[in-house]
C-alpha cells in the first residue's frame, strides 16, 4: 500500500516541479528571485501541495495584477512560510542525509539538522538573499533577520521532528537515504513543519518583523504592506514580547526533542 502511495507521490512531485519550474522561467510571476527558488525547492519536496501553494498564493492570475493579488495577509504569510520551509527545510533534510550516512546518534543527528537548517536559512535564504531590504548591507541584514529566522526555524523544526521521528521507525529501512521511504517521509515531515511554522510567520509578518510576498518592480515599502526593513518597522513589538515569543518557540522545540529522543 505504502509503495503505491509513494510511487504516485513521486510522479506527481516530478510533474509539479516541472510545472512550477517552467512557469517561473516563463516569467508568469514577478517575484524576487529568492522567493522563486523557494517555490521551486518547496515543490521538489512537497509535490502537488507545493504547486498548489504556489498557484493559490502567488501565481499572477492576470498580467500586472500580482501586487494586488498578493496583498491579502494570508498570502503574505504563505509566501513567508514557503520561504522559511524551503531554506530551513533544505538544510534540515541535508542534515538528516548526512546524519544517516555517518550513523550519528539521535542527539547529534538532530543537532546537525538544526545547525544546517538554521545556518543555511538565516545566512543565505534570509540575510544574503534579502540584503537589498537592508540597503545592501549584509551584516545589517544578518542582524535584522536573526529573530524572525530563529522563531520560524524553531517551529518548523518541531513540526518536522514530530512527523519524521514518529513515522520513520514504523517503516523498515526508512532511515536510509537510499530508501524511497526516507524521502517520502521527509517530504511529509516538511509539510508538518510548514503547518507548525505558519502561525508564527503570521505573527512575524503582521508585526512587520518579516517580509511576505515581493512584487518585482515596485518599491519595497509599498510591496509588503508598508514594511521597509531598512527602517524601524511601525508598531514593532516590545523587546519583552519578542523575548516571550522566542521563549515559546524554544520551549516548543525542546519539548519535541525531549519527547522524541
Phi and psi restraints in degrees (value plus and minus 20) as a CYANA .aco file:
   2 UNK   PHI     -83.9   -43.9
   2 UNK   PSI     -56.9   -16.9
   3 UNK   PHI     -81.3   -41.3
   3 UNK   PSI     -61.1   -21.1
   4 UNK   PHI     -86.5   -46.5
   4 UNK   PSI     -59.9   -19.9
   5 UNK   PHI     -83.6   -43.6
   5 UNK   PSI     -62.8   -22.8
   6 UNK   PHI     -85.7   -45.7
   6 UNK   PSI     -61.6   -21.6
   7 UNK   PHI     -80.0   -40.0
   7 UNK   PSI     -66.3   -26.3
   8 UNK   PHI     -82.0   -42.0
   8 UNK   PSI     -61.6   -21.6
   9 UNK   PHI     -81.2   -41.2
   9 UNK   PSI     -65.3   -25.3
  10 UNK   PHI     -88.5   -48.5
  10 UNK   PSI     -55.4   -15.4
  11 UNK   PHI     -85.1   -45.1
  11 UNK   PSI     -67.3   -27.3
  12 UNK   PHI     -84.6   -44.6
  12 UNK   PSI     -54.7   -14.7
  13 UNK   PHI     -85.2   -45.2
  13 UNK   PSI     -63.6   -23.6
  14 UNK   PHI     -82.0   -42.0
  14 UNK   PSI     -64.4   -24.4
  15 UNK   PHI     -86.1   -46.1
  15 UNK   PSI     -59.2   -19.2
  16 UNK   PHI     -86.3   -46.3
  16 UNK   PSI     -63.5   -23.5
  17 UNK   PHI     -84.4   -44.4
  17 UNK   PSI     -58.3   -18.3
  18 UNK   PHI     -83.5   -43.5
  18 UNK   PSI     -64.9   -24.9
  19 UNK   PHI     -81.8   -41.8
  19 UNK   PSI     -70.7   -30.7
  20 UNK   PHI     -85.2   -45.2
  20 UNK   PSI     -62.8   -22.8
  21 UNK   PHI     -81.0   -41.0
  21 UNK   PSI     -67.3   -27.3
  22 UNK   PHI     -85.9   -45.9
  22 UNK   PSI     -59.5   -19.5
  23 UNK   PHI     -82.5   -42.5
  23 UNK   PSI     -60.6   -20.6
  24 UNK   PHI     -91.0   -51.0
  24 UNK   PSI     -58.6   -18.6
  25 UNK   PHI     -84.6   -44.6
  25 UNK   PSI     -53.9   -13.9
  26 UNK   PHI     -99.3   -59.3
  26 UNK   PSI     -23.3    16.7
  27 UNK   PHI      57.8    97.8
  27 UNK   PSI       8.4    48.4
  28 UNK   PHI     -92.7   -52.7
  28 UNK   PSI     -35.8     4.2
  29 UNK   PHI    -148.1  -108.1
  29 UNK   PSI      90.2   130.2
  30 UNK   PHI     -98.0   -58.0
  30 UNK   PSI      42.8    82.8
  31 UNK   PHI    -122.6   -82.6
  31 UNK   PSI     145.0   185.0
  32 UNK   PHI     -83.5   -43.5
  32 UNK   PSI     125.2   165.2
  33 UNK   PHI     -74.2   -34.2
  33 UNK   PSI     -59.4   -19.4
  34 UNK   PHI     -84.4   -44.4
  34 UNK   PSI     -54.5   -14.5
  35 UNK   PHI     -93.6   -53.6
  35 UNK   PSI     -54.5   -14.5
  36 UNK   PHI     -82.2   -42.2
  36 UNK   PSI     -64.0   -24.0
  37 UNK   PHI     -82.7   -42.7
  37 UNK   PSI     -57.0   -17.0
  38 UNK   PHI     -81.5   -41.5
  38 UNK   PSI     -65.2   -25.2
  39 UNK   PHI     -80.3   -40.3
  39 UNK   PSI     -63.6   -23.6
  40 UNK   PHI     -89.1   -49.1
  40 UNK   PSI     -66.0   -26.0
  41 UNK   PHI     -82.2   -42.2
  41 UNK   PSI     -63.8   -23.8
  42 UNK   PHI     -82.0   -42.0
  42 UNK   PSI     -59.3   -19.3
  43 UNK   PHI     -87.2   -47.2
  43 UNK   PSI     -53.6   -13.6
  44 UNK   PHI     -78.7   -38.7
  44 UNK   PSI     -52.4   -12.4
  45 UNK   PHI    -119.2   -79.2
  45 UNK   PSI     -49.7    -9.7
  46 UNK   PHI    -131.3   -91.3
  46 UNK   PSI     -14.0    26.0
  47 UNK   PHI      34.2    74.2
  47 UNK   PSI    -149.5  -109.5
  48 UNK   PHI     -82.4   -42.4
  48 UNK   PSI     -48.4    -8.4
  49 UNK   PHI     -90.7   -50.7
  49 UNK   PSI     -58.4   -18.4
  50 UNK   PHI     -83.0   -43.0
  50 UNK   PSI     -62.1   -22.1
  51 UNK   PHI     -85.0   -45.0
  51 UNK   PSI     -57.8   -17.8
  52 UNK   PHI     -83.9   -43.9
  52 UNK   PSI     -64.2   -24.2
  53 UNK   PHI     -79.9   -39.9
  53 UNK   PSI     -61.3   -21.3
  54 UNK   PHI     -82.6   -42.6
  54 UNK   PSI     -68.4   -28.4
  55 UNK   PHI     -87.5   -47.5
  55 UNK   PSI     -64.7   -24.7
  56 UNK   PHI     -89.4   -49.4
  56 UNK   PSI     -56.9   -16.9
  57 UNK   PHI    -117.5   -77.5
  57 UNK   PSI     -44.1    -4.1
  58 UNK   PHI    -160.2  -120.2
  58 UNK   PSI     -48.5    -8.5
  59 UNK   PHI     -82.9   -42.9
  59 UNK   PSI     102.8   142.8
  60 UNK   PHI     -82.9   -42.9
  60 UNK   PSI      98.2   138.2
  61 UNK   PHI     -91.5   -51.5
  61 UNK   PSI     -56.1   -16.1
  62 UNK   PHI    -157.2  -117.2
  62 UNK   PSI     135.1   175.1
  63 UNK   PHI     -76.6   -36.6
  63 UNK   PSI     118.0   158.0
  64 UNK   PHI      44.4    84.4
  64 UNK   PSI       6.6    46.6
  65 UNK   PHI    -136.5   -96.5
  65 UNK   PSI     -15.1    24.9
  66 UNK   PHI     -81.1   -41.1
  66 UNK   PSI     -66.6   -26.6
  67 UNK   PHI     -79.4   -39.4
  67 UNK   PSI     -63.8   -23.8
  68 UNK   PHI     -90.8   -50.8
  68 UNK   PSI     -56.1   -16.1
  69 UNK   PHI     -85.1   -45.1
  69 UNK   PSI     -60.6   -20.6
  70 UNK   PHI    -112.0   -72.0
  70 UNK   PSI     -14.1    25.9
  71 UNK   PHI     -88.7   -48.7
  71 UNK   PSI     -45.6    -5.6
  72 UNK   PHI     -79.7   -39.7
  72 UNK   PSI     119.3   159.3
  73 UNK   PHI     -77.4   -37.4
  73 UNK   PSI     -62.3   -22.3
  74 UNK   PHI     -85.1   -45.1
  74 UNK   PSI     -49.8    -9.8
  75 UNK   PHI     -95.5   -55.5
  75 UNK   PSI     -57.0   -17.0
  76 UNK   PHI     -79.3   -39.3
  76 UNK   PSI     -64.0   -24.0
  77 UNK   PHI     -89.2   -49.2
  77 UNK   PSI     -58.0   -18.0
  78 UNK   PHI     -80.2   -40.2
  78 UNK   PSI     -64.6   -24.6
  79 UNK   PHI     -83.0   -43.0
  79 UNK   PSI     -61.9   -21.9
  80 UNK   PHI     -82.3   -42.3
  80 UNK   PSI     -62.5   -22.5
  81 UNK   PHI     -90.3   -50.3
  81 UNK   PSI     -56.9   -16.9
  82 UNK   PHI     -83.4   -43.4
  82 UNK   PSI     -59.7   -19.7
  83 UNK   PHI     -82.1   -42.1
  83 UNK   PSI     -65.1   -25.1
  84 UNK   PHI     -83.7   -43.7
  84 UNK   PSI     -69.1   -29.1
  85 UNK   PHI     -84.5   -44.5
  85 UNK   PSI     -54.7   -14.7
  86 UNK   PHI     -90.2   -50.2
  86 UNK   PSI     -72.0   -32.0
  87 UNK   PHI     -88.8   -48.8
  87 UNK   PSI     -74.7   -34.7
  88 UNK   PHI     -86.3   -46.3
  88 UNK   PSI     -62.7   -22.7
  89 UNK   PHI     -82.1   -42.1
  89 UNK   PSI     -58.2   -18.2
  90 UNK   PHI     -82.7   -42.7
  90 UNK   PSI     -62.4   -22.4
  91 UNK   PHI     -87.2   -47.2
  91 UNK   PSI     -61.3   -21.3
  92 UNK   PHI     -83.2   -43.2
  92 UNK   PSI     -65.2   -25.2
  93 UNK   PHI     -86.9   -46.9
  93 UNK   PSI     -58.1   -18.1
  94 UNK   PHI     -81.1   -41.1
  94 UNK   PSI     -60.1   -20.1
  95 UNK   PHI     -83.9   -43.9
  95 UNK   PSI     -58.8   -18.8
  96 UNK   PHI     -84.7   -44.7
  96 UNK   PSI     -59.0   -19.0
  97 UNK   PHI     -85.3   -45.3
  97 UNK   PSI     -68.9   -28.9
  98 UNK   PHI     -82.7   -42.7
  98 UNK   PSI     -63.5   -23.5
  99 UNK   PHI     -80.4   -40.4
  99 UNK   PSI     -58.0   -18.0
 100 UNK   PHI     -88.7   -48.7
 100 UNK   PSI     -64.2   -24.2
 101 UNK   PHI     -85.1   -45.1
 101 UNK   PSI     -53.2   -13.2
 102 UNK   PHI    -111.3   -71.3
 102 UNK   PSI     -20.7    19.3
 103 UNK   PHI      28.7    68.7
 103 UNK   PSI      30.5    70.5
 104 UNK   PHI     -91.4   -51.4
 104 UNK   PSI     137.5   177.5
 105 UNK   PHI     -86.8   -46.8
 105 UNK   PSI     138.2   178.2
 106 UNK   PHI     -73.4   -33.4
 106 UNK   PSI     -62.1   -22.1
 107 UNK   PHI     -85.4   -45.4
 107 UNK   PSI     -63.5   -23.5
 108 UNK   PHI     -88.0   -48.0
 108 UNK   PSI     -55.9   -15.9
 109 UNK   PHI     -83.3   -43.3
 109 UNK   PSI     -67.6   -27.6
 110 UNK   PHI     -83.9   -43.9
 110 UNK   PSI     -59.7   -19.7
 111 UNK   PHI     -81.7   -41.7
 111 UNK   PSI     -65.2   -25.2
 112 UNK   PHI     -82.8   -42.8
 112 UNK   PSI     -64.0   -24.0
 113 UNK   PHI     -79.9   -39.9
 113 UNK   PSI     -62.3   -22.3
 114 UNK   PHI     -87.1   -47.1
 114 UNK   PSI     -65.9   -25.9
 115 UNK   PHI     -81.2   -41.2
 115 UNK   PSI     -66.1   -26.1
 116 UNK   PHI     -89.3   -49.3
 116 UNK   PSI     -59.9   -19.9
 117 UNK   PHI     -83.9   -43.9
 117 UNK   PSI     -70.8   -30.8
 118 UNK   PHI     -88.2   -48.2
 118 UNK   PSI     -63.2   -23.2
 119 UNK   PHI     -81.3   -41.3
 119 UNK   PSI     -67.2   -27.2
 120 UNK   PHI     -90.2   -50.2
 120 UNK   PSI     -64.6   -24.6
 121 UNK   PHI     -82.3   -42.3
 121 UNK   PSI     -61.4   -21.4
 122 UNK   PHI     -98.0   -58.0
 122 UNK   PSI     -73.9   -33.9
 123 UNK   PHI     -93.5   -53.5
 123 UNK   PSI     -49.7    -9.7
 124 UNK   PHI    -129.2   -89.2
 124 UNK   PSI     -82.3   -42.3
 125 UNK   PHI     -84.1   -44.1
 125 UNK   PSI     -51.1   -11.1
 126 UNK   PHI    -117.2   -77.2
 126 UNK   PSI     -91.9   -51.9
 127 UNK   PHI     -86.0   -46.0
 127 UNK   PSI     -67.0   -27.0
 128 UNK   PHI     -93.5   -53.5
 128 UNK   PSI     -68.6   -28.6
 129 UNK   PHI     -87.9   -47.9
 129 UNK   PSI     -48.0    -8.0
 130 UNK   PHI    -127.3   -87.3
 130 UNK   PSI      -0.6    39.4
 131 UNK   PHI     -85.6   -45.6
 131 UNK   PSI     -43.1    -3.1
 132 UNK   PHI     -81.5   -41.5
 132 UNK   PSI     -47.1    -7.1
 133 UNK   PHI     -95.7   -55.7
 133 UNK   PSI     -28.3    11.7
 134 UNK   PHI    -132.7   -92.7
 134 UNK   PSI       6.7    46.7
 135 UNK   PHI      53.3    93.3
 135 UNK   PSI      -0.2    39.8
 136 UNK   PHI      64.4   104.4
 136 UNK   PSI     -18.2    21.8
 137 UNK   PHI    -111.4   -71.4
 137 UNK   PSI      90.8   130.8
 138 UNK   PHI     -87.2   -47.2
 138 UNK   PSI     -61.1   -21.1
 139 UNK   PHI     -82.8   -42.8
 139 UNK   PSI     -62.9   -22.9
 140 UNK   PHI     -84.6   -44.6
 140 UNK   PSI     -58.0   -18.0
 141 UNK   PHI     -85.4   -45.4
 141 UNK   PSI     -58.5   -18.5
 142 UNK   PHI     -79.2   -39.2
 142 UNK   PSI     -63.4   -23.4
 143 UNK   PHI     -86.9   -46.9
 143 UNK   PSI     -60.4   -20.4
 144 UNK   PHI     -92.9   -52.9
 144 UNK   PSI     -49.4    -9.4
 145 UNK   PHI    -116.3   -76.3
 145 UNK   PSI     -25.6    14.4
 146 UNK   PHI     -82.2   -42.2
 146 UNK   PSI     -72.4   -32.4
 147 UNK   PHI     -82.5   -42.5
 147 UNK   PSI     -71.9   -31.9
 148 UNK   PHI     -81.7   -41.7
 148 UNK   PSI     -56.8   -16.8
 149 UNK   PHI     -86.4   -46.4
 149 UNK   PSI     -60.8   -20.8
 150 UNK   PHI     -82.2   -42.2
 150 UNK   PSI     -67.7   -27.7
 151 UNK   PHI     -84.4   -44.4
 151 UNK   PSI     -66.4   -26.4
 152 UNK   PHI     -86.9   -46.9
 152 UNK   PSI     -62.3   -22.3
 153 UNK   PHI     -81.2   -41.2
 153 UNK   PSI     -62.8   -22.8
 154 UNK   PHI     -80.3   -40.3
 154 UNK   PSI     -63.4   -23.4
 155 UNK   PHI     -93.0   -53.0
 155 UNK   PSI     -56.6   -16.6
 156 UNK   PHI     -83.4   -43.4
 156 UNK   PSI     -65.0   -25.0
 157 UNK   PHI     -83.9   -43.9
 157 UNK   PSI     -60.6   -20.6
 158 UNK   PHI     -80.0   -40.0
 158 UNK   PSI     -65.3   -25.3
 159 UNK   PHI     -85.0   -45.0
 159 UNK   PSI     -60.1   -20.1
 160 UNK   PHI     -87.0   -47.0
 160 UNK   PSI     -59.2   -19.2
 161 UNK   PHI     -83.5   -43.5
 161 UNK   PSI     -62.7   -22.7
 162 UNK   PHI     -77.8   -37.8
 162 UNK   PSI     -64.3   -24.3
 163 UNK   PHI     -95.9   -55.9
 163 UNK   PSI     -73.0   -33.0
 164 UNK   PHI     -84.4   -44.4
 164 UNK   PSI     -67.8   -27.8
 165 UNK   PHI     -92.0   -52.0
 165 UNK   PSI     -46.0    -6.0
 166 UNK   PHI    -102.5   -62.5
 166 UNK   PSI     -51.7   -11.7
 167 UNK   PHI    -111.1   -71.1
 167 UNK   PSI     -61.9   -21.9
 168 UNK   PHI     -74.8   -34.8
 168 UNK   PSI     -63.2   -23.2
 169 UNK   PHI     -82.1   -42.1
 169 UNK   PSI     -40.5    -0.5
 170 UNK   PHI    -105.5   -65.5
 170 UNK   PSI     -28.7    11.3
 171 UNK   PHI    -138.0   -98.0
 171 UNK   PSI      99.8   139.8
 172 UNK   PHI     -79.3   -39.3
 172 UNK   PSI     108.6   148.6
 173 UNK   PHI      57.6    97.6
 173 UNK   PSI     -16.0    24.0
 174 UNK   PHI     -90.5   -50.5
 174 UNK   PSI     -33.9     6.1
 175 UNK   PHI     -98.8   -58.8
 175 UNK   PSI     -30.0    10.0
 176 UNK   PHI    -117.4   -77.4
 176 UNK   PSI     109.7   149.7
 177 UNK   PHI     -82.6   -42.6
 177 UNK   PSI     -35.6     4.4
 178 UNK   PHI     -97.3   -57.3
 178 UNK   PSI     -31.4     8.6
 179 UNK   PHI    -117.6   -77.6
 179 UNK   PSI     107.4   147.4
 180 UNK   PHI     -74.7   -34.7
 180 UNK   PSI     -48.1    -8.1
 181 UNK   PHI     -82.9   -42.9
 181 UNK   PSI     -51.4   -11.4
 182 UNK   PHI     -78.5   -38.5
 182 UNK   PSI     -68.8   -28.8
 183 UNK   PHI     -91.4   -51.4
 183 UNK   PSI     -54.8   -14.8
 184 UNK   PHI     -85.2   -45.2
 184 UNK   PSI     -66.8   -26.8
 185 UNK   PHI     -86.9   -46.9
 185 UNK   PSI     -59.0   -19.0
 186 UNK   PHI     -85.0   -45.0
 186 UNK   PSI     -53.2   -13.2
 187 UNK   PHI     -84.4   -44.4
 187 UNK   PSI     -66.4   -26.4
 188 UNK   PHI     -88.0   -48.0
 188 UNK   PSI     -54.4   -14.4
 189 UNK   PHI     -82.9   -42.9
 189 UNK   PSI     -58.9   -18.9
 190 UNK   PHI     -84.8   -44.8
 190 UNK   PSI     -56.6   -16.6
 191 UNK   PHI     -85.0   -45.0
 191 UNK   PSI     -59.3   -19.3
 192 UNK   PHI     -82.2   -42.2
 192 UNK   PSI     -62.4   -22.4
 193 UNK   PHI     -84.6   -44.6
 193 UNK   PSI     -57.9   -17.9
 194 UNK   PHI     -77.8   -37.8
 194 UNK   PSI     -67.0   -27.0
 195 UNK   PHI     -83.7   -43.7
 195 UNK   PSI     -58.8   -18.8
 196 UNK   PHI     -91.1   -51.1
 196 UNK   PSI     -51.4   -11.4
 197 UNK   PHI    -103.6   -63.6
 197 UNK   PSI     -38.1     1.9
 198 UNK   PHI     -80.0   -40.0
 198 UNK   PSI     -67.0   -27.0
 199 UNK   PHI     -81.4   -41.4
 199 UNK   PSI     -60.4   -20.4
 200 UNK   PHI     -90.5   -50.5
 200 UNK   PSI     -51.3   -11.3
 201 UNK   PHI     -89.7   -49.7
 201 UNK   PSI     -52.1   -12.1
 202 UNK   PHI     -80.9   -40.9
 202 UNK   PSI     -66.0   -26.0
 203 UNK   PHI     -83.7   -43.7
 203 UNK   PSI     -62.8   -22.8
 204 UNK   PHI     -85.1   -45.1
 204 UNK   PSI     -63.9   -23.9
 205 UNK   PHI     -89.8   -49.8
 205 UNK   PSI     -65.5   -25.5
 206 UNK   PHI     -91.5   -51.5
 206 UNK   PSI     -37.8     2.2
 207 UNK   PHI    -122.4   -82.4
 207 UNK   PSI      -4.7    35.3
 208 UNK   PHI      40.0    80.0
 208 UNK   PSI      15.4    55.4
 209 UNK   PHI    -124.6   -84.6
 209 UNK   PSI     -27.5    12.5
 210 UNK   PHI    -170.3  -130.3
 210 UNK   PSI     130.4   170.4
 211 UNK   PHI     -95.2   -55.2
 211 UNK   PSI     143.8   183.8
 212 UNK   PHI    -137.2   -97.2
 212 UNK   PSI    -148.4  -108.4
 213 UNK   PHI     -98.0   -58.0
 213 UNK   PSI     130.3   170.3
 214 UNK   PHI    -148.5  -108.5
 214 UNK   PSI      99.6   139.6
 215 UNK   PHI    -111.0   -71.0
 215 UNK   PSI      98.3   138.3
 216 UNK   PHI     -85.0   -45.0
 216 UNK   PSI     116.4   156.4
 217 UNK   PHI      78.5   118.5
 217 UNK   PSI     -22.9    17.1
 218 UNK   PHI    -140.2  -100.2
 218 UNK   PSI     132.2   172.2
 219 UNK   PHI     -79.5   -39.5
 219 UNK   PSI     124.1   164.1
 220 UNK   PHI     -76.8   -36.8
 220 UNK   PSI     -61.0   -21.0
 221 UNK   PHI     -86.0   -46.0
 221 UNK   PSI     -42.0    -2.0
 222 UNK   PHI    -114.3   -74.3
 222 UNK   PSI     -35.2     4.8
 223 UNK   PHI    -103.2   -63.2
 223 UNK   PSI     -54.4   -14.4
 224 UNK   PHI    -138.6   -98.6
 224 UNK   PSI      36.5    76.5
 225 UNK   PHI      35.2    75.2
 225 UNK   PSI      21.8    61.8
 226 UNK   PHI      66.1   106.1
 226 UNK   PSI     -12.8    27.2
 227 UNK   PHI    -114.0   -74.0
 227 UNK   PSI     110.9   150.9
 228 UNK   PHI    -146.3  -106.3
 228 UNK   PSI      88.4   128.4
 229 UNK   PHI     -91.7   -51.7
 229 UNK   PSI     -31.1     8.9
 230 UNK   PHI    -101.3   -61.3
 230 UNK   PSI     -28.0    12.0
 231 UNK   PHI    -141.4  -101.4
 231 UNK   PSI     148.4   188.4
 232 UNK   PHI     -87.1   -47.1
 232 UNK   PSI     101.9   141.9
 233 UNK   PHI     -85.2   -45.2
 233 UNK   PSI     126.6   166.6
 234 UNK   PHI     -91.5   -51.5
 234 UNK   PSI     130.2   170.2
 235 UNK   PHI      36.1    76.1
 235 UNK   PSI      16.8    56.8
 236 UNK   PHI     -87.3   -47.3
 236 UNK   PSI     113.8   153.8
 237 UNK   PHI     -81.4   -41.4
 237 UNK   PSI     134.1   174.1
 238 UNK   PHI     -86.7   -46.7
 238 UNK   PSI     140.8   180.8
 239 UNK   PHI     -81.1   -41.1
 239 UNK   PSI     -51.9   -11.9
 240 UNK   PHI     -85.2   -45.2
 240 UNK   PSI     -61.7   -21.7
 241 UNK   PHI     -87.2   -47.2
 241 UNK   PSI     -62.8   -22.8
 242 UNK   PHI     -82.9   -42.9
 242 UNK   PSI     -61.4   -21.4
 243 UNK   PHI     -82.3   -42.3
 243 UNK   PSI     -61.2   -21.2
 244 UNK   PHI     -83.7   -43.7
 244 UNK   PSI     -61.8   -21.8
 245 UNK   PHI     -86.4   -46.4
 245 UNK   PSI     -57.7   -17.7
 246 UNK   PHI     -84.1   -44.1
 246 UNK   PSI     -61.9   -21.9
 247 UNK   PHI     -83.0   -43.0
 247 UNK   PSI     -60.5   -20.5
 248 UNK   PHI     -80.5   -40.5
 248 UNK   PSI     -62.7   -22.7
 249 UNK   PHI     -87.3   -47.3
 249 UNK   PSI     -59.3   -19.3
 250 UNK   PHI     -86.5   -46.5
 250 UNK   PSI     -65.2   -25.2
 251 UNK   PHI     -83.6   -43.6
 251 UNK   PSI     -60.4   -20.4
 252 UNK   PHI     -80.5   -40.5
 252 UNK   PSI     -65.6   -25.6
 253 UNK   PHI     -87.4   -47.4
 253 UNK   PSI     -61.9   -21.9
 254 UNK   PHI     -82.2   -42.2
 254 UNK   PSI     -60.3   -20.3
 255 UNK   PHI     -82.6   -42.6
 255 UNK   PSI     -63.2   -23.2
 256 UNK   PHI     -81.9   -41.9
 256 UNK   PSI     -64.9   -24.9
 257 UNK   PHI     -84.2   -44.2
 257 UNK   PSI     -64.7   -24.7
 258 UNK   PHI     -82.3   -42.3
 258 UNK   PSI     -59.4   -19.4
 259 UNK   PHI     -95.2   -55.2
 259 UNK   PSI     -47.5    -7.5
 260 UNK   PHI    -122.0   -82.0
 260 UNK   PSI     -38.3     1.7
